[in-house]
Amino acid sequence: MEYNLQGIRIKNLPFNLTKKGDILAHEGPILSHFVSDNGSDYLMFWVDQDKESNRWLLFFVSSENLKRYFNTVITLRELVLYNQKDFVYFIDIDSNVDYKNIIRKAVKDFPMEYAPDERSFFNSDFATDYRVDL
């Protein structure tokens, strides 16, 4: 990975996730929707890669803010940086979809190298069929 990420390393996420579908894709998923075992919505956003794995940002999203993002009222950057939770997760996932490294990071210490662009409004050109059905 280009950026050496500091934070609290954890062995497993404190909840189980079920993937519902990919929202944005371009030669593979870019932004995916997950639901935790307690019914909370999470988005997983691709942020980095190296020869062994892809780094993803996992963060909570309220259904209200998800709708605001889809209606281009707020950006993906705002979803991440003005999150309702105090922390996010960075997960390194290998080609076998094994979680190799999980780092919990306080939103207040978010590494700007991984922040979505300031103009990261929802772009339907890259939306998947799942997003249309959502």
TORDREN-722526 format. One record per atom (N, C-alpha, C, O, CB): residue number from 0; x, z, y. Coordinates in pm, whole numbers, plus 50000, padded with zeros to 5 digits. Atoms other than C-alpha are relative to their C-alpha. Glycine has a CB too. Example, Ala and Ser with C-alpha at 12.3 -4.5 7.8 and 13.67 -1.06 7.14 Angstrom:
BEGIN
0:50089:50000:49881 $
0:51230:50780:49550 $
0:50090:50000:50120 $
0:50194:50066:50118 $
0:49901:50125:50003 $
1:49918:49994:49881 $
1:51367:50714:49894 $
1:49923:50073:50109 $
1:49974:50090:50220 $
1:50041:49858:50046 $
//
This chain:
BEGIN
0:50084:50000:49883 $
0:50000:50000:50000 $
0:50089:50000:50124 $
0:50198:50058:50124 $
0:49904:50121:49999 $
1:49923:50007:49876 $
1:50119:49928:50349 $
1:50008:50135:50071 $
1:50107:50165:50136 $
1:49939:49898:50092 $
2:50008:49874:49925 $
2:50016:50267:50481 $
2:50008:50117:49903 $
2:49929:50125:49808 $
2:49870:50007:50084 $
3:49986:49880:50083 $
3:50132:50596:50324 $
3:49899:50102:50048 $
3:49918:50166:50152 $
3:50146:50057:50005 $
4:50113:49918:49958 $
4:49813:50796:50340 $
4:50021:50146:49964 $
4:50052:50180:49850 $
4:49872:49949:49935 $
5:49991:49855:50019 $
5:49826:51173:50384 $
5:49860:50059:49997 $
5:49769:50008:50063 $
5:50085:50066:50112 $
6:50129:49934:50009 $
6:49539:51403:50295 $
6:49998:50089:49877 $
6:50102:50113:49815 $
6:49884:49897:49994 $
7:50015:49913:50116 $
7:49406:51626:50021 $
7:49977:49914:49877 $
7:49876:49845:49866 $
7:49884:50102:50019 $
8:50015:50076:50125 $
8:49463:51468:49681 $
8:49912:50079:49905 $
8:49932:50198:49882 $
8:50140:49971:49935 $
9:50090:49937:50095 $
9:49186:51540:49436 $
9:49997:49918:49871 $
9:50025:49798:49871 $
9:49858:50014:50059 $
10:50000:50068:50130 $
10:49150:51458:49069 $
10:49875:49915:49980 $
10:49882:49803:49928 $
10:50010:50103:49887 $
11:50128:50070:50016 $
11:48783:51356:49075 $
11:49914:50020:50123 $
11:49930:50118:50196 $
11:49925:50048:49874 $
12:50098:49982:49893 $
12:48509:51301:49328 $
12:49909:50117:49962 $
12:49886:50141:49843 $
12:49917:49869:50023 $
13:50086:49886:50030 $
13:48280:51606:49357 $
13:49855:49961:49966 $
13:49767:50046:49962 $
13:50000:50095:50117 $
14:50132:50051:50036 $
14:47980:51388:49264 $
14:50021:49872:49920 $
14:50129:49814:49922 $
14:49910:49973:50128 $
15:49996:50125:50074 $
15:47902:51093:49039 $
15:49937:49891:50084 $
15:49843:49916:50159 $
15:49928:50014:49863 $
16:50051:50114:49925 $
16:47839:50751:49184 $
16:49945:49893:49906 $
16:49998:49871:49797 $
16:50109:49941:50090 $
17:50054:50116:50070 $
17:47624:50464:49064 $
17:50003:49884:50098 $
17:49947:49892:50207 $
17:49855:50027:49946 $
18:49994:50118:49913 $
18:47698:50123:49209 $
18:49866:49930:49998 $
18:49812:49898:49892 $
18:50114:49904:49957 $
19:50127:50070:49987 $
19:47383:49958:49339 $
19:50022:49851:50022 $
19:49944:49768:49975 $
19:49918:50059:50114 $
20:49973:50140:49977 $
20:47540:49633:49457 $
20:50099:49979:50113 $
20:50134:50072:50186 $
20:49873:49926:50029 $
21:49908:50038:49893 $
21:47776:49451:49690 $
21:49918:49950:50118 $
21:49825:49871:50102 $
21:50101:49891:49951 $
22:50069:50040:49877 $
22:47662:49407:50050 $
22:50069:49881:50064 $
22:50004:49784:50103 $
22:49994:50118:50099 $
23:49919:50109:49945 $
23:47945:49186:50180 $
23:50105:49960:49898 $
23:50162:50045:49828 $
23:50068:50042:50135 $
24:49899:50048:50093 $
24:48175:48968:49976 $
24:50064:49873:50055 $
24:50001:49794:50125 $
24:49939:49973:49861 $
25:49925:50122:49970 $
25:48440:48702:50028 $
25:50114:49997:49901 $
25:50213:50069:49917 $
25:50052:49996:50151 $
26:49903:50003:50109 $
26:48639:48613:49717 $
26:50008:50136:49930 $
26:50113:50175:49878 $
26:50140:49960:50052 $
27:50009:49867:50059 $
27:48529:48952:49586 $
27:49930:50094:50095 $
27:49910:50062:50212 $
27:50140:50053:49964 $
28:50073:49905:49915 $
28:48348:49259:49715 $
28:50086:50050:50117 $
28:50207:50071:50103 $
28:49953:50119:49918 $
29:49937:49943:49880 $
29:48433:49385:50065 $
29:49932:50132:50035 $
29:49997:50229:50073 $
29:49994:49901:50120 $
30:50078:49882:49968 $
30:48154:49637:50120 $
30:49892:50016:49893 $
30:49811:49925:49872 $
30:49937:49990:50143 $
31:50093:49977:50110 $
31:47953:49791:49836 $
31:49919:50126:50024 $
31:49963:50219:50093 $
31:50075:50010:49868 $
32:50094:49889:49986 $
32:47660:50030:49817 $
32:49996:50082:49871 $
32:49983:50027:49762 $
32:49858:49949:50036 $
33:50006:49907:50112 $
33:47662:50337:49590 $
33:49900:50109:50033 $
33:49872:50137:50149 $
33:50140:50059:49968 $
34:50086:49883:49984 $
34:47423:50626:49534 $
34:50060:50111:49915 $
34:50097:50090:49800 $
34:49851:49969:49958 $
35:49946:49886:50073 $
35:47545:50971:49435 $
35:49892:50060:49911 $
35:49774:50026:49923 $
35:50056:50108:50098 $
36:50096:49938:50091 $
36:47383:51183:49166 $
36:49899:50089:50072 $
36:49798:50127:50012 $
36:50074:50081:49896 $
37:50100:49923:49924 $
37:47207:51383:49441 $
37:49917:49910:50091 $
37:49840:49959:50174 $
37:50070:50109:50084 $
38:50082:50095:49926 $
38:47057:51065:49591 $
38:50054:49955:50134 $
38:49987:49880:50205 $
38:49868:50057:50021 $
39:49941:50041:49872 $
39:47291:51024:49891 $
39:50059:49861:49991 $
39:50113:49821:49888 $
39:50108:50100:50044 $
40:49942:50134:49993 $
40:47396:50676:49998 $
40:50144:50006:50047 $
40:50178:50083:50137 $
40:49917:49910:50094 $
41:49859:50013:49963 $
41:47765:50588:50019 $
41:50034:49852:50007 $
41:49978:49770:49934 $
41:50093:50074:49900 $
42:49946:50135:49994 $
42:47945:50273:50120 $
42:50148:50007:49961 $
42:50217:50103:49994 $
42:49982:49936:50142 $
43:49860:50011:50036 $
43:48278:50165:49975 $
43:50051:49870:50064 $
43:50000:49761:50037 $
43:50022:50002:49843 $
44:49947:50110:49920 $
44:48484:49940:50204 $
44:50145:49975:49960 $
44:50226:50068:49958 $
44:49989:50030:50152 $
45:49864:50036:50040 $
45:48798:49753:50093 $
45:50090:50004:50123 $
45:50059:49944:50226 $
45:50002:49858:49933 $
46:49912:49986:49883 $
46:49092:49844:50322 $
46:50144:49957:49977 $
46:50216:49930:50073 $
46:49999:50142:50044 $
47:49858:50028:50023 $
47:49423:49766:50149 $
47:50022:49963:49854 $
47:49933:49982:49770 $
47:50089:50122:50039 $
48:49965:50033:50138 $
48:49598:49644:49834 $
48:50150:49997:49983 $
48:50225:49983:50080 $
48:49939:49866:49959 $
49:49862:50028:50037 $
49:49928:49627:49657 $
49:49995:49931:49864 $
49:49888:49889:49821 $
49:50087:50131:49997 $
50:49996:50072:50127 $
50:50040:49473:49325 $
50:49922:50070:49890 $
50:49880:50007:49793 $
50:50143:49982:49956 $
51:50063:49923:50107 $
51:49880:49751:49122 $
51:49854:50037:50024 $
51:49778:50055:49929 $
51:50077:50125:49978 $
52:50136:49953:49976 $
52:49558:49846:49296 $
52:49948:49958:50137 $
52:50023:49909:50222 $
52:49993:50150:49987 $
53:50068:50020:49873 $
53:49309:49805:49579 $
53:49964:50137:50055 $
53:49926:50227:49980 $
53:49874:49909:49986 $
54:50039:49874:49936 $
54:49246:50084:49827 $
54:49864:49980:50066 $
54:49842:49884:50139 $
54:50108:50047:50104 $
55:50136:50003:49948 $
55:48885:50155:49916 $
55:49972:50126:50079 $
55:50023:50233:50048 $
55:49898:49985:49885 $
56:50049:49889:49920 $
56:48729:50377:50177 $
56:49857:50029:49955 $
56:49772:49941:49958 $
56:50007:49969:50154 $
57:50134:49958:50042 $
57:48427:50571:50048 $
57:49947:50099:50103 $
57:50013:50197:50135 $
57:50002:50064:49858 $
58:50055:49911:49899 $
58:48198:50732:50303 $
58:49848:50005:49990 $
58:49783:49909:49950 $
58:50042:49955:50139 $
59:50144:49978:49996 $
59:47849:50875:50335 $
59:49937:49916:50110 $
59:49999:49893:50214 $
59:49968:50150:50021 $
60:50075:50071:49896 $
60:47590:50675:50526 $
60:49853:50040:49986 $
60:49797:50041:49876 $
60:50018:49843:49988 $
61:50143:49969:50002 $
61:47238:50778:50622 $
61:49923:49868:49991 $
61:49972:49764:50033 $
61:49957:50083:50127 $
62:50081:50122:50010 $
62:46960:50530:50549 $
62:49967:49947:50140 $
62:49957:49826:50160 $
62:49870:50027:49920 $
63:50027:50042:49862 $
63:46882:50525:50922 $
63:50118:49922:50058 $
63:50098:49816:50118 $
63:49971:50123:50089 $
64:49883:50070:49948 $
64:47239:50427:51014 $
64:50028:49870:49924 $
64:50078:49774:49981 $
64:50123:50090:49994 $
65:49983:50123:50076 $
65:47251:50172:50734 $
65:49908:49892:50058 $
65:49949:49777:50074 $
65:49969:50023:49849 $
66:50093:50095:49937 $
66:46943:50004:50886 $
66:50051:49957:50137 $
66:50042:49839:50172 $
66:49859:50062:50013 $
67:49946:50033:49867 $
67:47102:50022:51232 $
67:50118:49902:49986 $
67:50133:49811:50069 $
67:50045:50129:50074 $
68:49888:50093:50025 $
68:47414:49849:51090 $
68:49946:49861:49965 $
68:49992:49762:50021 $
68:50090:50053:49885 $
69:50058:50130:50040 $
69:47206:49573:50926 $
69:49933:49930:50117 $
69:49928:49807:50121 $
69:49900:50020:49887 $
70:50066:50058:49882 $
70:47021:49520:51255 $
70:50098:49979:50115 $
70:50055:49952:50228 $
70:49885:50090:50045 $
71:49889:50019:49905 $
71:47357:49493:51440 $
71:49987:50088:50124 $
71:50027:50049:50234 $
71:50008:49855:50043 $
72:50007:49901:49894 $
72:47282:49799:51653 $
72:50132:50077:50008 $
72:50178:50111:50117 $
72:49882:50096:49978 $
73:49870:49932:50007 $
73:47603:49970:51538 $
73:50092:49921:49909 $
73:50048:49839:49828 $
73:49984:50146:49949 $
74:49899:50070:50079 $
74:47925:49847:51382 $
74:50038:50080:49876 $
74:50003:50198:49862 $
74:50126:49974:50085 $
75:49945:49932:50117 $
75:48088:49930:51051 $
75:50098:50108:50045 $
75:50104:50216:49986 $
75:50070:49899:49905 $
76:49906:49901:49945 $
76:48354:50108:51255 $
76:49926:50127:50042 $
76:49972:50238:50014 $
76:50075:49941:50121 $
77:50079:49883:49958 $
77:48088:50335:51406 $
77:49945:50075:49880 $
77:49939:50198:49882 $
77:49886:49956:50092 $
78:50048:49932:50121 $
78:47944:50405:51060 $
78:50107:50092:49943 $
78:50078:50202:49897 $
78:49959:49897:49894 $
79:49889:49922:50056 $
79:48287:50529:50952 $
79:50041:50114:50094 $
79:50046:50229:50052 $
79:50120:49909:49972 $
80:49940:49903:49910 $
80:48417:50708:51260 $
80:49902:50104:50056 $
80:49943:50211:50099 $
80:50065:49929:50113 $
81:50099:49905:49951 $
81:48092:50875:51364 $
81:49910:50045:49886 $
81:49788:50060:49900 $
81:49916:49938:50113 $
82:50065:49962:50123 $
82:48001:50978:51013 $
82:49935:50138:50013 $
82:49983:50223:50089 $
82:50100:49999:49886 $
83:50067:49870:49997 $
83:47762:51267:50956 $
83:50071:50105:49916 $
83:50043:50224:49928 $
83:49857:49986:49953 $
84:49921:49908:50082 $
84:48002:51422:50706 $
84:50134:50024:50069 $
84:50174:49946:50156 $
84:50021:49945:49854 $
85:49872:49966:49937 $
85:48332:51586:50800 $
85:50118:49927:49938 $
85:50230:49933:49991 $
85:50023:50149:49990 $
86:49888:50063:50070 $
86:48540:51381:50558 $
86:49956:49871:49932 $
86:49838:49845:49912 $
86:50060:50097:49898 $
87:50017:50123:50075 $
87:48580:51049:50380 $
87:50098:50004:49884 $
87:50181:50094:49875 $
87:50024:49873:50091 $
88:49909:50010:50114 $
88:48758:50947:50062 $
88:50068:49864:50001 $
88:50005:49762:50030 $
88:49924:50023:49868 $
89:49928:50123:50026 $
89:49026:50687:50005 $
89:50030:49999:49851 $
89:50081:50097:49796 $
89:50131:49988:50087 $
90:49984:50008:50145 $
90:49040:50567:49645 $
90:50079:49875:49966 $
90:50043:49764:50005 $
90:49862:49998:49929 $
91:49923:50112:50053 $
91:49305:50349:49483 $
91:49946:49967:49862 $
91:49944:50052:49773 $
91:50155:50032:49995 $
92:50062:50043:50124 $
92:49143:50149:49204 $
92:50080:49885:49942 $
92:50107:49786:50010 $
92:49852:49959:50023 $
93:49920:50105:50063 $
93:49340:49941:48955 $
93:49912:49890:49942 $
93:49789:49895:49955 $
93:50089:50059:49889 $
94:50073:50116:50052 $
94:49241:49615:48783 $
94:49906:50036:49884 $
94:49816:49958:49852 $
94:50097:49894:49954 $
95:50090:49952:50105 $
95:49076:49815:48500 $
95:49886:50085:50056 $
95:49809:50144:49981 $
95:50078:50081:49896 $
96:50099:49921:49927 $
96:48853:49985:48763 $
96:50019:50150:49972 $
96:49922:50226:49971 $
96:49858:49956:49962 $
97:49966:49859:50013 $
97:49030:50317:48699 $
97:50040:50054:50136 $
97:50116:49991:50209 $
97:50114:50022:49896 $
98:49963:49934:49875 $
98:49054:50555:48993 $
98:50137:50063:49982 $
98:50151:50160:49907 $
98:49893:50106:50042 $
99:49862:49956:50016 $
99:49429:50609:49026 $
99:50040:50109:50098 $
99:50128:50191:50068 $
99:50092:49884:50015 $
100:49960:49908:49894 $
100:49447:50811:49344 $
100:49878:50022:50088 $
100:49820:49926:50139 $
100:50122:49945:50082 $
101:50113:49969:49912 $
101:49174:50989:49539 $
101:50050:50097:50107 $
101:50104:50203:50076 $
101:49879:50060:49920 $
102:49956:49917:49888 $
102:49248:51131:49883 $
102:49879:50031:50087 $
102:49809:49941:50134 $
102:50113:49930:50083 $
103:50106:49955:49908 $
103:48998:51334:50084 $
103:50064:50017:50136 $
103:50167:50084:50150 $
103:49932:50134:49951 $
104:49942:50002:49865 $
104:49058:51290:50455 $
104:49894:50041:50101 $
104:49782:49991:50097 $
104:50058:49860:50034 $
105:50092:49961:49894 $
105:48896:51460:50752 $
105:49975:49881:50092 $
105:50068:49809:50128 $
105:50057:50121:50080 $
106:50034:50110:49910 $
106:48712:51211:50972 $
106:50076:50013:50131 $
106:50117:49912:50188 $
106:49848:49997:50026 $
107:49929:49980:49874 $
107:48879:51368:51278 $
107:50146:49954:49991 $
107:50209:49928:50094 $
107:49995:50147:50041 $
108:49862:50046:50022 $
108:49218:51266:51126 $
108:50003:49860:49940 $
108:50102:49822:49876 $
108:50075:50097:49910 $
109:50011:50131:50063 $
109:49105:50918:51023 $
109:50116:49910:50044 $
109:50143:49898:50163 $
109:49865:49934:50036 $
110:49889:50090:49965 $
110:49400:50674:51006 $
110:49946:49869:50058 $
110:49882:49791:49987 $
110:50087:49971:49875 $
111:50056:50117:49932 $
111:49317:50402:51258 $
111:50047:49868:49938 $
111:49986:49764:49962 $
111:50038:50004:50146 $
112:49956:50121:50071 $
112:49516:50154:51047 $
112:49891:49950:49904 $
112:49887:49832:49870 $
112:50130:50028:49921 $
113:50107:50036:50093 $
113:49213:50157:50816 $
113:49862:49992:50064 $
113:49762:49972:49995 $
113:49996:50099:49888 $
114:50130:50008:49932 $
114:48938:50156:51077 $
114:49955:49855:50009 $
114:50035:49767:50041 $
114:50007:50064:50142 $
115:50051:50136:49980 $
115:48715:49850:51078 $
115:50013:49959:50147 $
115:50025:50044:50235 $
115:49852:49991:49955 $
116:49987:50055:49866 $
116:48740:49627:51382 $
116:49889:50050:50093 $
116:49779:50082:50047 $
116:50000:49848:49994 $
117:50099:49956:49901 $
117:48559:49727:51701 $
117:49878:49908:50005 $
117:49771:49949:50049 $
117:50063:50007:50138 $
118:50109:50097:50001 $
118:48344:49415:51662 $
118:49946:49978:49858 $
118:49899:49869:49826 $
118:50046:49867:50060 $
119:50037:50014:50142 $
119:48260:49480:51295 $
119:49850:50012:49977 $
119:49804:50089:49892 $
119:50073:50104:49917 $
120:50145:50003:50020 $
120:47889:49412:51329 $
120:49969:49930:49868 $
120:50048:49849:49820 $
120:49930:49928:50118 $
121:50042:50064:50125 $
121:47702:49310:51015 $
121:49995:49850:50020 $
121:49941:49801:50120 $
121:49862:50054:49955 $
122:49995:50145:49991 $
122:47758:48940:50948 $
122:49930:49944:49876 $
122:49981:49954:49765 $
122:50148:49948:50010 $
123:50079:50050:50112 $
123:47493:48777:50732 $
123:50067:49882:49929 $
123:50028:49847:49818 $
123:49863:49959:50048 $
124:49929:50110:50066 $
124:47732:48486:50658 $
124:50072:50046:49874 $
124:50095:49966:49783 $
124:50101:49937:50098 $
125:49929:49947:50114 $
125:47910:48713:50412 $
125:49913:50092:49914 $
125:49961:50157:49821 $
125:50123:50074:50046 $
126:50092:49913:50073 $
126:47602:48897:50287 $
126:49971:49943:49862 $
126:49966:49822:49842 $
126:49868:50019:50078 $
127:50033:50039:50137 $
127:47521:48892:49918 $
127:49849:50001:49980 $
127:49774:50047:50066 $
127:50069:50094:49898 $
128:50142:49995:50032 $
128:47184:48848:49751 $
128:49951:50144:49993 $
128:49837:50174:50028 $
128:49972:49929:49866 $
129:50038:49858:50005 $
129:47185:49225:49694 $
129:49959:50050:50138 $
129:49858:50120:50150 $
129:50117:50085:49945 $
130:50031:49956:49863 $
130:47188:49285:50072 $
130:49864:49948:50043 $
130:49788:50020:50107 $
130:50107:49952:50098 $
131:50128:50059:49963 $
131:46894:49050:50117 $
131:49887:50079:49934 $
131:49782:50101:49995 $
131:49993:49851:49959 $
132:50103:49924:50074 $
132:46700:49247:49852 $
132:49992:50144:50045 $
132:49889:50209:50025 $
132:50028:49996:49852 $
133:49994:49859:49959 $
133:46805:49583:49999 $
133:49905:50023:50115 $
133:49895:50135:50164 $
133:50142:50040:50040 $
//
